[in-house]
């Protein structure tokens, strides 16, 4: 039996406020020419960034690590509400093409003047350890997004 405590330990929620309006934060998430400039943890690149940005459309990203390793993630867009909400599946495979993370990401964007509060929700992870590993990676990724938006690298 899964308890609410177990669910909370396998759910990742991160809130960030960016000094940019919601349409710019949303565009940074949804346009490949912007994603390649910030997506991934520190010192990662995004050499593959394929998107069919529509409900039911697929995406396929390769995050290239500083140690030379490639981390592939792919999924499908489930919900798109322009400048407001984005929902997609998040699937990561190991080197044998076996999924080790298969869950749902929900992003909401709340505009407050020239700033945007983004709430990131990802669930359910197979373990608390997988959630914690993703927390570190996403936190670095969102630091990069904040720098991207703040340094006049805006979409």
WOUR-V464140 format. One record per helix or strand. SS is the DSSP state (a for helix, b for strand). FROM is the first residue (numbers start at 1). TO is the last residue. If there is no record, write none. Layout:
# WOUR-V464140
{{SS	FROM	TO} {SS	FROM	TO}}
This chain:
# WOUR-V464140
{{a	4	9} {b	12	18} {a	22	30} {a	32	35} {b	45	51} {b	58	64} {b	70	81} {b	85	93} {b	99	112} {b	115	123} {a	128	150}}
